[in-house]
Amino acid sequence: MRPARDRSARHSGRLLPALVMILALAALVSACSPQATPTPVVISGIPFPEVARISVEEAVAHHAAGTALFVDVRAEQYYAQGHIPSSVSLPLATIESTWTTLPKARLVITVCT
């Protein structure tokens, strides 16, 4: 018989891998938020090097403090399979028409894989 796992333990085990995904597109960081200026991470050989990125540690700190909005840009089917707690789904296919719904006074961190 398999021992029952605590539901919170299962979710916390998914949080770090999900936050690691942030580096892939953690780049649509809201420049409109003066109080939440991310520390840029320089990574060579990546697509869109001009887009600001933050470290996983900084993203985790923002998540814990509730100072950032995590936007999951994957298709809704993948969001439904699992996502960062309190993140919102804004699929990349719709981002051109929906990005204006994002708050201007809050740090926005996108998640894509």
N, C-alpha and C positions, 0 to 999 in steps of 0.2 A: 504494500500500500504506500503510495506516495504521500509524504507529509505536505500539509496545506501551507502555502506561502502567504504571507501577509500581502494584501493588495497594494499597500503603500510601498512595500519593498520591490514589488514588480515594477511599479511606476518610477520609483527612484532609479532603478536599474536601467531604465530607458532614457532618463533625462540627460545623462552625460553624453551618450552617443548622439542623441538628438541635437544637443548643443554643439557637438563637434561639427555637425552638418552646417552650422552657421558660417564657418569659414568659407564655404563654397560660394555663398551669395549674401553674406552678412554685410552687405555693402550698400543697400539702399537706406543708409543711415540718414535720418532726418537732420538736415543742416539748419533747420529752423529752430532747433532747441538749444538756446545758449547755455542752459545749465547742464546739459548732457553732451559734452563734447568727447567723442571717443578718441582713444589713443590709436593712431594709425598703425597698422601692422604691414610691413613691407615684405612682400613675397614676390620673387621674380618668377617669370614664366607662367603667370596666371592670366586668364582672360580679364579684360577691363581693369588693368592695373591702376587706372586713375580713380577708381571707385574706392572709397574709404572702407577699411576692414578693421575689425577688432579681434582681440584674442578670445579664446574660449573662456579663459578665466574671467575676463572682463564681462563677457556675456552672462556667465553664471552669476557674477556679482550683481549685474543689473536685474537679472531674473529674481534673485533672492530679495533685492531691495524694492522690486516692483517699479523701477524707474524707466523701464523700456517696454515697448509693445513689440512682441514677437509676431511677425507676419509670415505665415507658412505659404509659400508661393507654389507648392506642388499641386497637382490635380486633386480635386476633392476626394477621390477614391483613396488616395494615399494618405491624405489628412485623416480620413475616417479610420484608417488602419492603425494610426498612432501619431501623436503630435505632442509638442511641448505643452504642458499644462498652462492654461490661460492664453495660449497663442490664438490668433485668428487666421482663418483661411481666406486667402486672396490669390486665387490661382494666377499664375503668370500669363495664361491666355487671356485673362480679363484685366490685367494690371493697367493697361493704357487707359481704360475707361473708368477704373475704380480707384486709382491711387489717390485721387483728390479726397477720398473719404478718410484717409489717414490723418491722425492728429498732427498739427504743426508744432505744438508745444511739447512734444514728447519724443524721446529717442525711439527710432524704429529700427528693429533688427530683423532682417529677412532670413528665412530658412528655406533651403531648396532640395536637399537630398535625404 
